[in-house]
Amino acid sequence: MLELKFGNMMEEVIGEKGLSVRQIENVREKAFEAHKQIQERRWKELAFLDLVNQDTSEIKAIAKSVRENSDYFLLLGIGGSAMGPKTILEALKPYYNFVTNPKIFIYDNIDPRTLYAILSIIDPARTTVNVVTKSGNTAETIASFMVLWKHIEKKLGSETLKHFIITTNPDDGIIRAVIEKYNIRSLSIASDIVGRYSVLSPAGLLMAEVAGIDSNELLRGASDIAEKCKNPELWENPVYLFSIALYLMSSEEGRNINVMMPYADGLRHLSEWFCQLWAESLGKLGFGITPYPSVGTTDQHSQLQLWMEGPEDKVIIFINIDDYGKDIIVPEVFSEFEGMKNLSGHTMNDLIKGAAETTKLVLSCYAKPNMTLGIPTLDAYHIGQLFLFLELSTACLGFLFGVNPFNQPWVETGKKNIYGMLGRTGFQKEMQEIESIKHIIQDSVCWRL
């Protein structure tokens, strides 16, 4: 089970820059109100909690068909529709494409160079494309879908639709109209689930199953966290302690940057997924905490200096793994060199755990707040736990700040502006606004070298 260690946030450990029990107790009433909002489902977007009980039989059946009939599986998505699947794949199937079929590509941008490279690799007759857009209106994903449709249609003609699966909401969006007209296979993301909270929906689970990852294990881990966090007592609820500590560090101590630092290459994308979840959910009405992705031990060599002697505006969140599942002993070679002789006989587990522990000790010794999420091993069950823990923490922290953790008004504005710039019917207002400010924002000086 996931474990939270937050002692290095407290004044008993790091002195006056740490939090007191009194500070946490002062937020008790606010935390209980957040608890009621979550447990009483006062926000329809809390529907992400229902995903732990979903029936995965259809997802498993479609994934089985993909594995049997495809050499390539291409997921088209952006934001939450791609970052969650990337996290699952990197965490649980590292270097998957070098050893297994179908090869999985996740195209999460509209960089033509990247798409051109993918098109040059895949065989249309042996490719399944999964188009993932929660809203059904994401211009980047729809444009990519159109390109892939034409690319495959040139070779396969009327067989093209068999090579597509669309994952979207069941009610509206451009993509829904396409599904209905062409009778394309589809999976539904419930309308009340926000895209960045959708990793445990078909948006992430289909790719997981295609890669041979048991979606039920992801959901079982998430379900156990959901059950654990029903406890209203803040000192016994890890989500509330995690959220309150970060809330107080922001609101009372001015620490408005959260560094997410897992000590595992497989969780590098989890840090990036966390950044979208944190930034898009909490950055509103003048509030918000800036998330920063990191990975240990790599970023001890690129960021630790800043944490130690830079601005006092950060909290470091470590993720530790007890058992990496594999280990390698450093051999006894070059023993004539003192610095290498001392490494011989130690394991890689020893080194990475030692690096994590010494970093935490140094930070704490110099009064730099940090806390740790620990999991026993990197498997589907514990990845599911991490996903739901961080999603629930985001919702709780939003309620503590008094902001809506589920909307994203400026992201929606950005989507509309793209359509306005492209002259889509119904977006004349956006087009006019863009045209009206173009002459003001043009670069007045351009340097050419």
N, C-alpha and C positions, 0 to 999 in steps of 0.2 A: 504494500500500500504506500502511496505517496506520503511523504513526511515533510513538514515545514519546520525549519529551525530558524527562529527569529531573535535569538538572544543577542546577536551582534547588532541589533537595532536599539537595544535598551541601554539606559544610563548605567546600569549595574556593570555592564561590560565595557562600554566605550565612553563613559563619563558624560559630561554636560551636553555633548552633541547628540546623545541618545535620547530615546523616549522614556518617559516615566510611566509607571502603572497608573498614576493619576490622570495623565493625558489620555490614556486609552480608556479609562473608566468614564472620562468626561464625554466620550463619543458613544457610550453604551446606548443611550436612547435613540440616537441617530442610526446606529447600527441595527437596533431592533426594528426600526421603521423600514430600513432597507430589507431586513429579513422578511417582514410582512409583505412587502411589495413583491418579493420573489416567491414566497410560499403561497400567497394568495393569488398569484398570477395576475397582478394588476396591469401588466403590460402584455399585450397579445404577442409581442416579439419574444417573450420568454418561452415560446413554443419550442425553442431549441432544446429545452429540457426533456421534451417528449420524444426526442429522437432516440433516446436510450432504449425505448420499448418498441421500436419499429420492426416490422417484418422484413427480413432481408432476402426472402426466397426469390423474388423477382430479380433483384440485383445479382444474386448468385447464379441464376439461370442465364441471364444475359452475359455475365462475365465468362461462364463456361463456354458459351457459343463463341465469344470473341477469342478465347484461348485456342479453341479447336479450328477456327477458320481464318485467323489473322496472324501475320508475321509482324505487323506494326499496329500500335494503338496510339492515336494522336488525340490528346485532350486540348481543346481550344477553350481558353478562359482567361480571366484577368482578375487581379485582386484576390478576394476570398475564394473564387472559383478555381484558382490555380495554386495559391500558396499553401492551402491545406493539403491537397494531393501531393504537392512537392515534398512537404514535410513527412508525410506518411511513407513515401517511396524512399527518400534518403535515409530515414531513420531505420526502416525495417528491411529494406532490400538495397543496400549500398552497391554501387556498380552493377545494378540490375541488367542493363543493356549489354554488358560484356559477356554475360553468362546465360541469359534466358530469353526466350521468346514468349509472347510478342514483345518486340522492342517498344518501349514507352517514351513518347515525346510529349512534353507539356509546353505548349506555345502560349506564352502569357504576355505578349506585347504585339505591336504591329510593325516591328522592325522588318522591312522587306528582305534584308540580307539573311536573317535567321530563317524566315519562312522559305526563302528560295533554297536554302541548304536542306531543309527538311523535305521539300518537294523533290529534290534531286536524289534523296535516299530511298524514300518509300516506294513500294510497288502498289499502285492503286487497287489492283485486283486482290491484294492481300492486306489491305489496310482497313481498320475501323476508326472512324472519327467520332469522338464524343464532344459535342458542343455544349458547353456549360455556361449558362447565363441566368442567374436567379431572376433578374428583372425581365429578361426576354427582350431587352432593348439596348444592350451594350454595344455601341457602334464598333469598337475594336474587334470584339468577338464575332459579331455578325459579318463584318467585312472579311475576316479570316475564313469563316464558314462559306461565304460566297466563293472565295478563291478555291478552297478545297473542293467544293461541289463541282465547279467547272473543271478543275484539274482531273477529278475522277470521272466525271461525265464524258469527257473526251475519249476515254478508253472503254468505259463500261456501259455507256448509254443508259437504257432503262433500268439496268441493274444497280445504278448509283445509290438509290435510296436505301438499299440493304446494307450499305457500308457506313451509315450514319446512325448515331444515337444522340438524341437531344435531351439534356437535363435542364429543366426550367420550372417555373411556377405553373400551376395548372389552370390559371385563369386568364392572363392577358400577356401582352407583349407581341412584337412583330414575329418572334420566333414561334409563338403558339399558333399563329395563323398559318405559318409554313408547315408545322406538324400536321395540322388538320387537313390542309389542302393536299399534301403529298403522302399522308399516312406513314410518316416516319416514326420508327421506334422512339419511345421517349420514357423518361423517368421524371417524377415530380419532386420538386422541393416545395414544401408547404408554403403558402403565400406569406404567412406570418413570420417565417424565418428569414432573418437578415443575412445577406450574402456572406459577411465575414464571420458569422456564427454557423455556417452551413457545412463545415468540414465533416461532420458526422452524419450528414444527409447523403443521398445518392451522389451529390457533387464530389465527395471524397471516397465514398465506399465502393463505387463501381471500379474506379482505378485500383483501389486496394485489392479487390477480388481478382481483377485481371492479373495483378502481380503475384497472386497466390497468398495474399494476406487475409486472414479470417476477419471479416467485418464484425462478426459477433463478439470477438475478443475486444476489439476497439470499443464496442458499445457496452460490454460487460464492465470494463474499467471505468468508463464514464458513468455508468449506472451506480457503481459503488461510491464514487465521489459525490454524486447527486444525493445519495442516501446519507452519507456522512455529513453533508453540509446542510441537512435539515435541522440540525441542532441550533436552537436560538441562543444558547449560551456562548457569548463571544470568545471566552477563553478556551472553549472546547471545539470551536469551529475554525478550521484552518483558513477557509476563504475569508472569513471576517477579520481574523488577525492579520492576514496578508494585506487585505484591502485597507484596513484601518491604519496599519503602520505606514503604508505608502501615502495615504491621505494626509496623515499628520505630518509626515516628513515634507510634503508639498505645502500644505496650508500654514503650518506653524514654523517650519524650519527652512523654507525656501529651497528645498531640494526637489527640483522639477524635472530631473532627468533620471530615467530608470534604465540601467544597462542590464540587458538579459544575456547572461554568460553561461551557457551549458558547457561542461567539460566532456564534449563528445562531438566528433565531426558529424555524426548522424543527426544531431539536433541543431545544426547550423540554420536550416530552413525554419525550424521552430522559432528561432529568434526573429526571423523576418516576418513570419506569420503573426507573431506576437506584436510586432511593430505596427502592422496594419490595424489589428484589433484594438490596440491601446490608443493609437493616434486618431483613428476615425471615430471611435466611440466616445472619447473623453475630451477632445479638443474643441470646446464650445463655450460660448458666453464668457470668454476671458479666462476660463479654467483649462486644465489639461496638464498632462505630464508627457514630456517628450521621451519616447522610447528609443533605445539605441541597441542595435544587434551586435553581438560579440560572440566569440567562441574561445574556449580554453584548450590548450595553453597558448594558442597562436597569439591572441590579443594581449597576453601579458607582455609581449614584446612590442606591441604597438600602442597600447592604451594605458597601461598601468601607471606610467609616468604622469599622465594627465590626471588620473584619479587621485594620485598621492599629493601632487603639488599644484594642481590646477584649481579652478573655482570650486567652492564647497557647495555644489548644486546637484550632486549625484547620489543615488542609491544603487548598489550593485546587487543583482539577483543572480545567484549561482544555481545551476542545476547539476547535481552530482549523481553518478551511477555507482552502485555498490559493486556489481559484477558485470564486467563488459562482455562476458560470454566466451571470450578468447583471451589468450595472454601469450606473450613472447618474452623469453629470458634474454637479457643482453649478454652476449657471449664473452668469454675471456680471450679477447684479442687486443693487441697493442698494449699489453700490460706494462710495458716499460714506461708508458706515459702516465703520470700521476692522475691527471684529470679523467683519463679513460679507465684506468684500473679501478677507480672507485665506482664506476658505473657497472662494471662486470658483475654478473650474478643477480642483479636486480631485475625485476620484471617491468614491462611497459605499464602494467597496472600500478605498480609501486610509484613509477615516475609521474603518471598523470594525476594520481590521487595525492601524491606529495606536493605537486605543483598547486593543485587546488587548495589544499590545506594551508600551505605556507602563504598563499595569496590572501586567504581569509584572515589568517593570523596577523599579517602585516597591516592590512586595512584596518582591522579592529584595534590593533595596538596604536594606530595613529588616528583613531576616532573617526573612521570612515564607515558609515552605516552600510551593512550588508546582511543579506539573509539567504537561506539555501532551501531549495526544493530538492528533496532526495527521492530517487526511485531505486528499487532493488536491481532492476535490469532493464535493458532496452528491448521491450517486446510490445506487441499490439495492445495488451491489457494496460500497460503503464503509459503508453502514448495516449490512449483514450482518456486515462486519468488526467494527464497534463492538459489535454485539450479542454476538458470540461472545467477543470480547476481554474484555468485562465479565463475562460468565457464567463464563468460565474463571478470571478473576481472583478472582471471588467464591468459587469452589470452592477455589482455592489458598489464599486468605486464611483460609478456614474451617479448612483442614488445619493452617495455621501456628498458629492460635489453639487448635487442638485441639477444635473444635466440629464438629458435624454441619451442613454448609451446606445440607442438603436437607430437613430436617424443619422443622416450624413448630407445636410443641405448643400454644402459646397461641392461635394462629389456629384450630386444630382445636377447642380448648376453646370459643372464641367461637362457632363454628358449632353445636356441640352445645348451648350455652346458649340460642341462638335457638330451636332446636327444643324445648328443655325449657320455655322461657317460653311457647311456643305449645301445649304439651301434647301433643306428638307421642308416639305409642306407642313405647316403648323408651328414652325419655329422661326417665323418672321421677326418676332420681337427680339430673339437672341441674335439673329443676323443683323438687325438694325443697330443693336447695342455694340456689337463687335465692330461694325463699319464706322460707327460714330466715334470710337476711341482710337481707331487705327492711326489716325494722323497725329494724335497726341503722344502715343507710345512708341512711335517709330524711332529707331536709333539715329541720332543726329550726327554721330561720328563713327566711322568704320575704319579700322586699321587693317590694311592688307600687307602681309609680309611676303 
